[in-house]
């Protein structure tokens, strides 16, 4: 029997979808780079633009805040109006916002442009997983998410290194500005190629935008995250605690409203029925806490190296190369070889490996103090990178494994939202676990010791969060399912007719590396 995949038409379609994958992965890469590229340039921005510590925090947290607050809405807009259309709007807006960041006249304009950039990323980013989920059958998604994990690692190494090089080179005397302007050619290329190669997809039934849900989810996230970000600067006012408590109340009202909305017209902003799926609910919890750990670590790590130890942006950027290589290598190995055999244990081993790497880092920071060298950081960074690689790619596949295709946008928006919400929470907690430990009135000669002490304090928090992640992973499925084409050739599926295979591939819920 001739497989349908061998026909010329389908071969052309196959080429188009891999081109489409490259385009959306490039957009995801651009988003990842834009987070990490800023971290390494923070001291230069602070010196050149005269930004305060609070503004520096907002340059990073403002992006995460806008992104986190808009991702659910962005994912649902893709379901309703078309994922390709919203993706193209997002990447165009992201490119314009990058130009505004690059030409910002003062710190206030830079903060505002970063918030706009995050809002545009909220339209672009959830479409990435939605397009993958709608374009690739279940038996190929493990491979695709393995590539996604490698992109995460590549973004992690490219961001700091590219940021360091662009800052050190001081192109045309622009100082830190090229770290944003580099997005312009990439964004324009993504826009033009996306129009040509990405196939349009949307929810199979007509949905309406839940405006009340949009208002409630945005208000709840801002009420929770804003006081965390500004709290230390304002000496933790009472209204901040009241606002955070009010955010919890708003989330309660959101859940009640979404239940009523689902019964009334079937078009809620958040598909609460997704949380009845154990793999989705457990994965969402892990994604949230994982985001907190990353939010804390990457910002305090950069501040520790560049301000505390006085390293150049280039030295700080190159120090992270072993970490990112380890993430990329472990991500590909995890999805393709380890998870199909060992299932959930791989992700839990990743959490423990990350915790072990952080503990080694704490020991080294305490032992060597301000005289610590880049090569001495390689061991803990490699151990941490391997752990992160074991988690990041299969976790996404696990969360989306049983999500019906019509809710791909909503689910992708939720995944990205909780990750970014966790990241923003982590950035907000930096005020407590890092800056709260530093004596800002310390003499200049005491600065390295103050930053080293604050770095160790923050890393202990990261260890605690990673242990929590390990425990939450018990909610994930134990064993992987056999994919249709990934089954043992000698097994009963090996002789199944093509029509049966196609029927199984089309069934809902979709199969995945973890079920």
N, C-alpha and C positions, 0 to 999 in steps of 0.2 A: 504494500500500500504506500502510495506517495504521500509523504507528510505535507500538510499545507504550508509548512514553513519553508519548503523548498521552491515554491513558486516565485517567479520573478517579482511579482507585485509585492509579495510578503517580504522578499529580500530587500526591496526598496524601503518598505515600511520599517524593517528591522534596522536598516542603516539610519533612517530618520530618527528612530527612538534612541539610538545610541548617541547620535548627534545632540538630540534634545537632552539626554542625560548629561553630556559634557557641558552643555550650556547652563543647566540648573545647578550642577555641581560647582561650576565657576562662580555662580552667584552666591552659593553657600560659602565657598572659599573666600569670596570678597567680604562677606559679612564677618567671617571668623578672623580674617586678617585685620579688618578694621577695628576689632576689639583689641587684639594683641599689639597691633602696630602703634596704637596710641600709648599703651602702657610704657613702652620703652622710651618714648619721646616726652614723657611727663616733665622731667626736670628741665629740659630745654624749653618747653612751653611755659613753664613756671618762670624761668629766667627771662625769656625773650618777651613774653606777653604780660609779665607782671601778675600772673594769676595767683590767687590765694589758695591755701590748702582746700578750702571749701569749694572753690571753682574747679580745682583740679579733680576733686571727687565727683563734681557734677559733670565734668567732661566725660568721665567714664560711666558714672551711675545714671546720668540723664539719658544716655543712649539706651542703656539696659532697661530703664524705667519706661521709656516710650515704646521700646520694642515689646517688652513684656505686657504692657497695658493694651497693645493693639493687635497682638498675634491671634487671639481667638476670633476677633472681628475680621482680621485679614483672611484667616482660613475659611470662615463662613462666606465672605464675599467671593472667594474663589469657587466655592460650591455653587453659589447662586448665579454669578455673572460669567463664570468661566475662569479656570485656573490660569490659562495662558494669558488672557486679557489682564487679570489682576497682577500676574507676575510681571508683565511688561510695564504696567503702570508703576509698580513698585521699583523696578530696576531703573526706570527713567527718573523717578523722584529721588532715589538714592544717589544717582549720579549728580543731579542738580544740587542736592544737599551737600555732597562731598565738595563741590566747587565752592559753595558758600563757606564751608569749614576752612578750605584752603585759603580763601581770601578774607577771612574774618579780620575785622579791624581792631577788635578788643576781646578780652576774655568773655564778656557778656554775649557778644555775637557768636563766639565759638560755641558756648554752651547752648544757645538757642538753635544753632545750626546742627549740633550733635543730636538734640532732641528731635528735630525734624528728620534727620538721617535715620534715627531709630524708628520713627513713625513710618517712614517709607520702607524700611527693612521689614516692618511688621506686615506689610502687604506682600513683599517678595518672598520672605523666608518660608512661611507655611506652605506655599505653593510647591516648594522643592519636593517635600515628602509626598504631597498630594499627587503631583505629576508622576513621581516614581510609582506610587501605590496604584494609580489608575493605568499606567502604561505597561508595567512589567508583571508577568504572571508570578504566582507564588514561588515556583521552583527557581526563579531567577533572582528573586528579591534578596536572598541571602548574599549572593555575589555582589549585587548592587550596594547593599548596606556595608559590605566589606570594603568596597571602594570608598563609600562615604566615610568610614572610619579612617581610612588612609588619608583622605582629604582633610579630616580634622587634624591629624598629626602634621600634615604638610602645612596647613594654615597656622598651626601653633609654632612651627619653626620659621616659616616665611615671614610672619608678622613681626616678631621681635628683630629678626635679622634684617629684613627689608627696612623696618623703621630705623634701626641703628645706622644702616648704610646711608639712607636718604638724609638722615639728620647730620651724620658726620660729613657727608659730601657738601652739604650746604649749597645745593644747586641754585645758581643765579642769586645767591644771597638770600634765599627764601627760608632759611633755617628749617623749621619743622613742617612747613606748609606742604611740601611734596608728599608727605605721608597720606594726605587726603586727596591731592590732585592726581595721584597715580590711579585713582579709581575712575577717572574720566574716560580714558581710552578703553579700559576693560568694560565699563558700563555701557558705553556706546556700542562696542562690538557685541555684547550680550543682547542688547536691544535689537540690533539689526538681525543677528543670527536667530534669536528667539522667535521673531516674527516669521521666519522662513521654516524652521525645523520643528518647533514645538507644536504638537497636535492639541487642539482645544478639547477640554473635558469639563464636565460639570455634573452636579447631582442629577440622577435620572428623572426625578420628579421635581416639580416646581416648588421652590422654597422662597420664603420672604425674609428680608433682613429684620431681625429682632432689635429694633432701636432701643427699647427699654432695657433689654439685656445688655446692649452695648454700653449704655450709660451706667448701669449698675456694676458691671464687671470692671469698667475703667475707673469708676469712683472708688470701688473697693480696693483695687490694687494701689491707686495713688494714696488713699488714706492709710494704707498699711506701710508703704515703702517711703513716702515723703518724710515722715517723722524720723525714721531710722537713718535717713541720709543727712538730715539737718540737725538731728538731736544733739550731738556732741557740740557742734558749733554754737547752738543756742542754750547750752547748759541744761539740756533735757527738761524743757518746760512741761507743765502739767497738761497743756493742750495737746502735746504730742502723744501722751498716753491715751488721752480721751479720743483722739483721732484714730489711733490704732484699734482701740476697742470698738469704735464706730465702724471701722472697716470690716471687722468680724461680723457685726450686725448686718451690714450691707451684703456680705456674702451669704448670710442666712436668708435675707430677703431675695437675693438672686436665685438661690436654689428653689425656694417656694414659687417664685414667679415662673421659672423655667419649667417646673412640673406642670403648672397650670397652662402655660403656653403650649407645651407639647400635647396636652389633652385637647386644647381648643383648635389649633390649626396645624399641628405637626411641624412647625418651623421655629423651634427654639434656637437661640444662639449656641447654647451648649447642650449636646446630646447626653443628658444625664444617664440614659440607658447604657452608655458605654462603660460606666463605672460598675455595672453589674458583671462585666467581663473581668475575671480575676487578673488575667495577664495585663490588661490595660490599667486597671486600678492600682495594682502593685507596681507596675512600671512607672506610672505617673508619680507615685510617692518617691520612688528611687530617683527619678529624674529631678524632682524638686530639691531633695537633699544633696544630690550630686552637684547641682548648680551652686548651692551655698558653699560647698567646699572649694570649688573652682574660683568663685567670686572672691573669697577671702585670700586664697593662696597666691593667685597671679598678681594681684595688686600689691600685696605686702612684700612679695618676692622682689618685684621691680623696685619698690621704694627702698628696700633693704640694700640691694646691690648698688643702686645709683646715688642715693642720698646718704645712706648709712655708711657704705663702704667707699663711696666716692668714685665708683667705676664709671667709665665712659659708656655711652649708649651702645657703641660697637662691642665693647667687652661684655656688657650685660646681654646683648643679643646673641652673641656667639656662645655664651655659656649655656644657653638653653637648647643648643643643637642636639646634644645626646638625648635629652628628654623627648624631643619631637621625633627623632629617628626611631626611638623605642616605641612611641605611640603608634606610628605608621606601621612598623613591622608587626607589632603585637595585634593590631586591629585586623589586618589581613589574615593572620594565622588563626585568630580567635574565631571568626565567622566561618572560614573555609574548612578548618581542620578540627578545632577543639570543641566548639559548641555542639556540632552534630554528634559528637561522641560523648561528651561529659555534661552537656546541658548547663543547668544553673550553677554548678560548681565552678565553672570557668569565671562567671561574673563575680562570684563571691571571692574566688582566689584573687581577682583583680582588685577588689576593695581592700583585702588584707595586704596585698603587695603595695598598694598606694600608701596605706597606713605605715607599713614597714619602711618605705622610702622616706616618709615624713619624719619618722622617729630617728632614722640615720641622720637626716638633715639637722634635727634638733641637737643631736649629739655633736655633730661636726661644728655647728655654729657656736655651741658652748665651749668646745675644746679649743678651736682655733681663733675665735673672736674676730677682730678686725683684720687679722693677717690671713684669713682663709683665702685660698686660691681657687681659680675657676676649675682646675682639674680635680680638686678635692670635692667639688660639688657634683662631679659627673656620676659617681656611684648612686647617691640618693635620687638624682634626677632620672637615671636609667631605670631604677627600680620603680619609681613613681610612674614613669612613662609606660613601662610594660603593664603595670596595673591598670592605667587609664585605657590603654589600647584593648585590653581584655574586656572592658566594660562598654566603651562608647559605641562600637558598631553593633554588637548583638542586642544591646538594650533597646535601641530604636526598633529593630525588627521584632523584638518580643512585645513591645507596647502596641505595635500596629498589627500584630499577627492575626487577630480575630476581628478586626474592624471591618464592617461592611463597606464596600466601595463608595456608596453614596454619602457616607459620613467621613470620607478620607480627609477632607479639608478641615472639618471641625476637630477631628482627632489630631491632625498634624498641628493645628493651631494650639490645641491644648498642650501637646507635648512641648512645643517650643515655648509656650507661655510659662508653664511651670518651671522649665529649665531657666528661662530668663528671669522669672520671678525669684527663683532660688539664687541666681547670680546677683540680682539686685539686692536681695536680702544679705548675701555675703558681702557685697560692697558696702552696704549700710552698716553691717556689723564691724567692718574695718574701723569705724569710728570708736568702737568699744574695745575690740580685742587688740588693736594695734596703736592707733593714735591715743587711746585712753591710757596707755602704759607709758608713753613718751613724755618726758619733762620738757616742754617747749622752751623753758627758760634756762635750759642746761647750757653750760659753756661750750664753745665750739669743739674743744678737745674731747668733750663727753658725748658728742653726737654719735660716733660709731657704736659706742657701748650702749647708748639709749636705744638705737635702732636694732642692734643685735638682740637686746633683751625683749623688745617689742615683737621682733620677728619670732623668737622662740615662743613667746606667749601666744601669738596668733596660730603657730603651727600646732600647739597642743589642742586648740579648738578644732583645727582641721582633723586631727587624729580622732577626736570624739565624734565628729560628723561622719568620718569614714567607717567607724565601728557601727554607727547607726545605719548606714547604708548596707553594711554586711547583714545586719539583722533584718532589715526591710526586704532584702532579696529572697528571704524564705517565702515571701508571697508570690514569687515568680514560679512558673512551671518547673518541675524537676527535670524532665527529660525532653529532648528534641523530638519532633515528629519526623518521619521519613518523608522527604519531598517526593513528588511523583517521579521526577527524573533522577532523583538522588537516591532512590531505593537500590538495594543490592540487586545486581543483575540476575542473580540466581533466584531472587524472591518471586512471589506470585505476581507482582506488578510488572515484571519484565516482559511478560507476554500479553499484557493488556492491549486491546485494540486502541488505535489512535483516537477514535471517537470517545471511548471511555475516559482516556486521559484528558481529552479536551473538556469532557463533562465535569471531571473532578476538579480541573483547574478553574473552571467557571463557578464552582460551588462557593457558597458563602456559609460560614466565615472562611476567609482565605487562609491557606496553610502558610506556615513560616518556619524559620529555624527553631523556634520555641513555641510550643502550644501548651 
